[in-house]
Amino acid sequence: MKRIGIGIIGIGNIGSRLYKEIISKKKDIGLKTNTNINIVAISAKNIKKKRNFKFKKEIFYKNPLDIIKNSKVNIVVELIGKSDGVSKKIVESALKNKKHVITANKALISKHGDYLSSIAEKNKVNLEFEAAVGGGIPVLRTIKDGLATNKIYKVIGILNGTSNYILTKMQKTKNSFHKVLKDAQELGLAESNPKFDLDGSDVLSKIRILSSLAFNKKISKNKCLKNGIENIELTDIEMAERLDLRIKLLGITEIINNKLFERVHPCLIKKDSYIANIDGVMNAVILEGNPVGESVLQGEGAGPGPTSSALMSDLLSILRGNIKFPFGIPSSKRKKVSFYDKNQNFSSLYLRFEVKDKPGVLSQITKQLAKYKISIERLIQIPDHRKKRASIVIITHKAKELNSDKCLKSFKSNKNVLKNPTIIRLF
């Protein structure tokens, strides 16, 4: 049996779970891969931190880059996170030293994946990142292997468990966004600073990785249509229920006229549709391609269990001796992508205006919409006489993104409109 040494850099919740998984399943892994694996090096910020497993002090490295120099280390697992700094140095150095790399770092891959994959190919080692997208859902391996001969033309996903949990809990408990967010933080389902989960940045990183794999393109760097859920209020959740709709934060990427259109934003979805019923911390990905048609993958998108499952999948792939192109095809064959102009996209909109409750305000809004060629399909007015204000909810026919963007900006100068209008696209 071939002896393989593993170095794990980053021993937090996920790194600790992976350590225990490898130790407890060593015999099973050996049977499946004909290898004898051992964890020969680990690194973390603090050796004295209490952990729920024991390790020999001699395998602990204060400087994670020293692990790369260890000739007994064949596979490096990077679990620090962040797109630059020491994370990038570790992965880059490991690949250049002909060591396989496994990472769960979507920020790193979405920013530097093209560069790092070219190093891996040059040195004939693997760069694996299944855990970077969808947690325990094997979506990347499905695209690279299971659907390798299919032409995929669209990917739709609920790809952030924190955002999905918040929207689900708001709908089920009727609690405010801030109350649900606080509860999620106390449960460990949201970071103390959840900005990247809530503003769509986390989903965009994952969508860029999925785009590259699905369409055999370089990772896109263009400025995308990106909105998060921070402005979604309980009023919007309740109005969606009234309209037989639900709100979900979706990441969508597709090819339109040979151009790439990536976007992340909240969507209003019919209540009886499949994706509207993906609740809590669950993730789901829908792949549309030819000849397979529509493929659906669903599972837990975050946490030590699902993430370690994906990391173990990458580990076994390497142990079986499969040297693969990180993005499915050689870097030299992956082309730069042309971008679809998001301003030319058409979509129906949900618009909520908070206004002063006085005559003529509704007329001002409808006239402004008409000016920008946005036609109204449905209008609901909810007065609050006690506060002398009203909520005006408008569902539009399909409107051009450029027009709707200009129109909504024009309301900033209207003193009867009390705050920036809320916009949610219909899906």
C-alpha positions as CSV (number, residue, x, y, z in Angstrom):
1,M,0.0,0.0,0.0
2,K,1.3,3.4,-0.9
3,R,2.1,5.7,2.0
4,I,0.5,9.1,1.8
5,G,1.1,12.0,4.1
6,I,-1.5,14.7,4.7
7,G,-1.1,18.2,6.0
8,I,-4.1,20.1,7.3
9,I,-3.8,23.9,7.6
10,G,-6.6,25.5,9.6
11,I,-8.0,23.4,12.5
12,G,-11.3,25.2,13.2
13,N,-14.7,23.5,13.2
14,I,-14.2,22.1,9.7
15,G,-10.6,21.2,10.1
16,S,-11.3,19.4,13.3
17,R,-14.1,17.4,11.8
18,L,-11.9,16.5,8.8
19,Y,-9.1,15.4,11.1
20,K,-11.4,13.0,13.0
21,E,-13.0,11.7,9.8
22,I,-9.6,10.8,8.3
23,I,-8.5,9.1,11.5
24,S,-11.7,7.1,12.1
25,K,-12.1,6.1,8.4
26,K,-8.4,5.3,7.7
27,K,-9.0,1.6,7.2
28,D,-12.0,2.1,4.9
29,I,-10.1,4.6,2.9
30,G,-7.2,2.2,2.6
31,L,-9.5,-0.6,1.3
32,K,-11.0,1.8,-1.3
33,T,-7.8,3.4,-2.5
34,N,-5.0,0.9,-1.7
35,T,-3.2,3.6,0.3
36,N,-1.9,4.0,3.8
37,I,-2.8,7.6,4.8
38,N,-1.5,9.5,7.8
39,I,-1.9,13.1,9.0
40,V,1.7,14.1,9.4
41,A,1.3,17.9,9.8
42,I,-1.2,20.4,11.1
43,S,-1.2,24.1,11.6
44,A,-3.5,26.6,13.4
45,K,-3.2,30.0,15.0
46,N,-3.2,28.6,18.5
47,I,-1.8,25.2,19.6
48,K,-3.3,25.7,23.1
49,K,-6.8,26.1,22.0
50,K,-9.1,23.4,23.3
51,R,-10.0,20.9,20.6
52,N,-12.2,17.7,20.8
53,F,-9.4,15.5,19.5
54,K,-5.8,14.8,20.5
55,F,-2.7,15.1,18.3
56,K,1.0,14.7,18.8
57,K,2.7,18.1,19.4
58,E,5.5,17.2,17.0
59,I,3.1,17.3,14.0
60,F,2.0,20.9,14.8
61,Y,3.6,23.7,12.7
62,K,3.4,27.3,13.9
63,N,4.2,28.5,10.4
64,P,1.9,26.8,7.9
65,L,4.3,27.5,5.0
66,D,6.8,25.1,6.7
67,I,4.4,22.3,6.1
68,I,5.1,22.7,2.4
69,K,8.8,22.0,2.9
70,N,8.0,18.7,4.7
71,S,8.9,15.9,2.2
72,K,6.4,13.5,3.9
73,V,3.5,15.7,3.0
74,N,1.9,14.7,-0.3
75,I,-1.5,16.4,0.1
76,V,-2.1,19.8,1.6
77,V,-5.6,20.7,2.8
78,E,-6.1,24.5,3.1
79,L,-9.0,25.5,5.4
80,I,-8.1,29.1,6.4
81,G,-10.3,31.0,3.9
82,K,-9.9,34.5,2.4
83,S,-8.9,35.1,-1.2
84,D,-5.3,36.4,-0.6
85,G,-2.6,36.6,1.9
86,V,-1.4,33.4,3.6
87,S,-4.1,31.3,2.0
88,K,-3.0,32.1,-1.5
89,K,0.7,31.6,-0.6
90,I,0.0,28.2,0.9
91,V,-1.9,26.9,-2.2
92,E,0.5,28.4,-4.7
93,S,3.6,27.1,-2.9
94,A,2.1,23.6,-2.4
95,L,1.3,23.3,-6.1
96,K,4.7,24.6,-7.2
97,N,6.3,22.0,-4.9
98,K,4.2,19.3,-6.7
99,K,1.9,18.6,-3.8
100,H,-1.8,18.0,-4.3
101,V,-4.1,20.7,-2.8
102,I,-7.6,20.4,-1.4
103,T,-9.5,23.6,-0.4
104,A,-12.9,24.8,0.6
105,N,-12.0,28.4,-0.2
106,K,-14.5,29.8,-2.7
107,A,-13.1,33.3,-2.4
108,L,-9.6,32.1,-3.4
109,I,-10.8,29.9,-6.3
110,S,-13.2,32.5,-7.7
111,K,-10.4,35.2,-7.7
112,H,-7.3,33.2,-8.5
113,G,-8.6,29.9,-9.8
114,D,-7.4,30.4,-13.4
115,Y,-3.8,31.1,-12.2
116,L,-3.7,28.3,-9.6
117,S,-5.2,25.7,-12.0
118,S,-2.5,26.5,-14.6
119,I,0.2,25.8,-11.9
120,A,-1.5,22.5,-10.9
121,E,-1.6,21.4,-14.5
122,K,2.1,22.4,-15.1
123,N,3.2,20.3,-12.1
124,K,0.8,17.4,-12.8
125,V,-0.9,17.6,-9.4
126,N,-4.6,18.1,-8.4
127,L,-6.3,21.2,-7.2
128,E,-9.6,20.1,-5.7
129,F,-12.3,22.5,-4.4
130,E,-15.6,20.5,-4.3
131,A,-16.3,22.0,-0.8
132,A,-16.1,25.5,-2.1
133,V,-19.6,25.3,-3.7
134,G,-22.7,23.8,-2.1
135,G,-21.2,22.2,1.0
136,G,-22.0,18.5,0.8
137,I,-23.7,18.6,-2.6
138,P,-21.4,17.1,-5.2
139,V,-22.2,19.7,-7.8
140,L,-18.7,20.4,-9.1
141,R,-17.9,16.7,-9.6
142,T,-21.3,16.2,-11.2
143,I,-20.5,18.8,-13.8
144,K,-16.9,17.6,-14.4
145,D,-17.6,13.9,-14.4
146,G,-21.3,12.9,-14.4
147,L,-22.4,15.5,-17.0
148,A,-19.0,15.8,-18.8
149,T,-20.5,15.2,-22.3
150,N,-23.5,17.5,-21.8
151,K,-23.8,21.0,-23.0
152,I,-24.9,23.0,-20.0
153,Y,-26.5,26.3,-20.7
154,K,-28.0,27.4,-17.4
155,V,-27.4,27.0,-13.7
156,I,-29.7,28.2,-10.9
157,G,-28.9,27.8,-7.3
158,I,-29.8,28.6,-3.7
159,L,-26.2,28.7,-2.5
160,N,-26.1,30.4,0.8
161,G,-27.5,28.7,3.8
162,T,-27.4,31.8,6.1
163,S,-29.6,33.9,3.7
164,N,-31.9,31.0,3.0
165,Y,-32.4,30.3,6.8
166,I,-33.2,34.0,7.4
167,L,-35.8,34.2,4.7
168,T,-37.3,30.9,5.8
169,K,-37.6,31.9,9.4
170,M,-39.0,35.3,8.6
171,Q,-41.7,33.6,6.5
172,K,-42.5,30.9,9.2
173,T,-42.2,33.0,12.4
174,K,-43.2,36.5,11.1
175,N,-40.3,37.9,13.0
176,S,-38.3,40.8,11.6
177,F,-35.0,40.5,9.6
178,H,-32.9,41.8,12.5
179,K,-34.5,39.5,15.0
180,V,-34.0,36.4,12.8
181,L,-30.4,37.4,12.0
182,K,-29.7,37.8,15.7
183,D,-31.1,34.3,16.4
184,A,-29.1,32.8,13.5
185,Q,-25.9,34.3,15.0
186,E,-26.7,32.9,18.4
187,L,-27.2,29.4,16.8
188,G,-23.9,29.7,14.9
189,L,-25.7,29.8,11.6
190,A,-24.5,33.3,10.8
191,E,-21.1,35.0,11.3
192,S,-20.7,37.9,13.8
193,N,-20.1,39.9,10.6
194,P,-22.4,38.3,8.1
195,K,-21.9,40.9,5.3
196,F,-20.7,38.6,2.6
197,D,-23.5,36.1,3.2
198,L,-26.2,38.8,3.2
199,D,-25.1,41.1,0.4
200,G,-24.7,38.3,-2.2
201,S,-20.9,38.2,-2.4
202,D,-20.7,34.7,-1.1
203,V,-23.1,33.4,-3.8
204,L,-21.4,35.4,-6.5
205,S,-18.1,33.7,-5.7
206,K,-19.8,30.3,-6.1
207,I,-21.6,31.3,-9.3
208,R,-18.4,32.4,-10.9
209,I,-16.9,28.9,-10.1
210,L,-20.0,27.2,-11.5
211,S,-19.9,29.3,-14.6
212,S,-16.3,28.5,-15.4
213,L,-16.9,24.7,-15.0
214,A,-20.3,24.6,-16.7
215,F,-19.4,26.6,-19.7
216,N,-15.6,25.8,-20.1
217,K,-14.7,29.5,-19.7
218,K,-12.2,31.5,-17.8
219,I,-13.5,32.8,-14.4
220,S,-15.3,36.0,-15.1
221,K,-14.2,39.3,-13.5
222,N,-17.0,41.5,-14.8
223,K,-19.2,43.6,-12.6
224,C,-22.3,41.6,-12.1
225,L,-25.9,42.3,-11.2
226,K,-25.7,41.7,-7.4
227,N,-28.3,42.4,-4.7
228,G,-28.5,40.8,-1.3
229,I,-31.3,40.3,1.2
230,E,-30.4,43.1,3.7
231,N,-33.3,45.3,2.5
232,I,-36.0,42.6,2.6
233,E,-38.5,43.4,5.4
234,L,-41.3,41.4,6.9
235,T,-43.7,43.5,4.8
236,D,-42.2,41.9,1.7
237,I,-42.4,38.4,3.1
238,E,-46.1,38.9,4.0
239,M,-46.9,40.4,0.7
240,A,-45.2,37.5,-1.1
241,E,-47.5,35.1,0.8
242,R,-50.5,37.2,-0.2
243,L,-49.4,36.8,-3.9
244,D,-48.8,33.0,-3.5
245,L,-45.1,33.7,-3.9
246,R,-41.9,33.2,-1.8
247,I,-38.7,35.1,-1.7
248,K,-35.4,33.3,-2.3
249,L,-31.9,34.6,-2.9
250,L,-30.8,33.0,-6.2
251,G,-27.5,32.8,-8.0
252,I,-28.1,32.4,-11.8
253,T,-25.7,32.0,-14.6
254,E,-26.5,31.3,-18.3
255,I,-25.4,31.7,-21.8
256,I,-27.5,34.1,-23.8
257,N,-26.5,34.6,-27.5
258,N,-23.0,33.1,-26.7
259,K,-22.5,35.7,-23.9
260,L,-22.3,35.0,-20.2
261,F,-25.0,36.5,-17.9
262,E,-24.3,36.0,-14.2
263,R,-26.4,37.5,-11.5
264,V,-27.3,37.2,-7.8
265,H,-30.4,38.7,-6.3
266,P,-33.6,38.0,-4.4
267,C,-36.4,36.5,-6.5
268,L,-40.1,36.1,-6.1
269,I,-41.0,32.5,-7.0
270,K,-44.3,30.7,-7.3
271,K,-45.0,29.0,-3.9
272,D,-45.7,25.6,-5.4
273,S,-42.4,25.4,-7.4
274,Y,-39.5,23.1,-6.3
275,I,-37.0,25.8,-5.5
276,A,-39.4,27.9,-3.5
277,N,-39.6,25.0,-1.0
278,I,-35.9,24.7,-0.3
279,D,-36.0,25.9,3.3
280,G,-33.6,26.6,6.2
281,V,-29.9,26.0,5.7
282,M,-30.5,23.7,2.7
283,N,-28.9,24.5,-0.7
284,A,-30.1,23.4,-4.1
285,V,-28.7,23.6,-7.6
286,I,-30.6,23.1,-10.9
287,L,-28.5,22.3,-14.0
288,E,-30.1,22.7,-17.4
289,G,-28.3,21.1,-20.3
290,N,-28.5,18.9,-23.4
291,P,-29.2,16.0,-23.7
292,V,-29.7,15.5,-19.9
293,G,-32.5,18.1,-19.6
294,E,-32.9,19.3,-16.0
295,S,-30.8,17.9,-13.2
296,V,-31.5,18.8,-9.5
297,L,-29.1,18.4,-6.6
298,Q,-30.0,19.3,-3.0
299,G,-28.4,19.1,0.4
300,E,-26.9,20.9,3.3
301,G,-24.8,23.7,2.1
302,A,-22.6,24.5,5.0
303,G,-21.3,23.3,8.4
304,P,-18.6,20.8,9.4
305,G,-20.5,17.7,8.4
306,P,-21.4,18.6,4.8
307,T,-18.1,20.4,4.2
308,S,-15.9,17.5,5.5
309,S,-18.0,15.1,3.3
310,A,-16.9,17.2,0.2
311,L,-13.3,17.4,1.4
312,M,-13.2,13.6,1.8
313,S,-14.6,13.1,-1.7
314,D,-11.7,15.2,-3.0
315,L,-9.2,13.3,-0.9
316,L,-10.4,9.9,-2.3
317,S,-10.3,11.2,-5.8
318,I,-6.6,12.1,-5.4
319,L,-5.8,8.8,-3.6
320,R,-7.2,6.8,-6.5
321,G,-4.5,8.4,-8.7
322,N,-6.8,10.6,-10.8
323,I,-4.8,13.5,-12.1
324,K,-7.5,15.8,-13.4
325,F,-7.8,19.3,-14.9
326,P,-9.1,21.4,-12.0
327,F,-11.8,23.0,-14.2
328,G,-12.5,19.9,-16.3
329,I,-10.5,20.9,-19.4
330,P,-7.0,22.2,-20.0
331,S,-6.5,25.9,-19.0
332,S,-5.3,26.7,-22.5
333,K,-8.7,25.5,-23.9
334,R,-10.8,27.6,-21.5
335,K,-11.6,30.8,-23.3
336,K,-12.2,34.3,-22.1
337,V,-15.9,35.1,-22.0
338,S,-18.0,37.8,-23.6
339,F,-20.5,39.4,-21.2
340,Y,-24.1,39.9,-21.7
341,D,-25.2,43.5,-21.0
342,K,-27.2,43.3,-17.8
343,N,-28.9,46.6,-18.7
344,Q,-30.6,44.9,-21.6
345,N,-32.2,42.2,-19.5
346,F,-36.0,42.2,-19.1
347,S,-37.8,41.0,-15.9
348,S,-41.0,41.6,-14.1
349,L,-40.5,43.5,-10.9
350,Y,-42.0,43.7,-7.4
351,L,-41.6,47.3,-6.2
352,R,-42.5,48.5,-2.7
353,F,-42.7,52.3,-2.0
354,E,-43.0,53.7,1.5
355,V,-44.7,57.1,1.0
356,K,-46.4,59.9,2.8
357,D,-50.2,59.2,2.8
358,K,-51.5,62.2,1.0
359,P,-53.3,62.9,-2.3
360,G,-51.3,62.8,-5.5
361,V,-48.4,60.6,-4.4
362,L,-49.6,57.5,-6.2
363,S,-50.1,59.5,-9.3
364,Q,-46.5,60.8,-9.1
365,I,-45.2,57.2,-8.9
366,T,-47.3,55.8,-11.8
367,K,-46.4,58.8,-14.0
368,Q,-42.7,58.2,-13.3
369,L,-43.0,54.5,-14.1
370,A,-44.7,55.3,-17.4
371,K,-42.0,57.8,-18.2
372,Y,-39.5,54.9,-18.1
373,K,-41.7,52.5,-20.0
374,I,-42.6,50.4,-17.0
375,S,-46.1,49.2,-17.2
376,I,-48.1,48.1,-14.1
377,E,-49.7,44.6,-13.9
378,R,-51.0,44.9,-10.3
379,L,-51.1,47.5,-7.6
380,I,-51.7,47.1,-3.9
381,Q,-52.0,50.1,-1.5
382,I,-51.7,49.6,2.3
383,P,-52.4,52.8,4.3
384,D,-51.2,53.4,7.8
385,H,-53.5,56.3,8.9
386,R,-52.0,56.5,12.4
387,K,-48.5,57.2,11.0
388,K,-49.8,59.1,8.0
389,R,-47.9,56.9,5.6
390,A,-48.6,54.1,3.2
391,S,-47.0,51.1,1.5
392,I,-47.5,50.9,-2.3
393,V,-46.7,47.6,-3.8
394,I,-46.5,47.3,-7.6
395,I,-46.0,44.3,-9.8
396,T,-44.8,45.3,-13.2
397,H,-44.9,43.7,-16.6
398,K,-41.4,42.9,-18.0
399,A,-39.2,46.0,-18.0
400,K,-35.6,46.6,-19.2
401,E,-33.0,46.7,-16.4
402,L,-31.6,50.0,-17.5
403,N,-35.0,51.6,-17.4
404,S,-36.0,50.3,-14.0
405,D,-32.6,51.3,-12.6
406,K,-32.9,54.8,-13.8
407,C,-36.5,55.0,-12.7
408,L,-35.8,54.0,-9.1
409,K,-32.9,56.4,-8.8
410,S,-35.2,59.2,-9.9
411,F,-37.3,58.8,-6.8
412,K,-34.4,59.9,-4.6
413,S,-35.5,63.5,-5.2
414,N,-39.1,62.9,-4.4
415,K,-39.7,64.0,-0.8
416,N,-43.0,62.1,-0.6
417,V,-41.1,58.8,-1.0
418,L,-39.7,58.1,2.5
419,K,-36.9,55.6,1.6
420,N,-35.3,53.9,-1.4
421,P,-37.9,51.6,-3.1
422,T,-37.5,47.9,-2.5
423,I,-37.0,45.9,-5.7
424,I,-37.4,42.1,-6.1
425,R,-37.3,40.5,-9.5
426,L,-39.9,37.8,-10.4
427,F,-38.5,34.5,-11.4
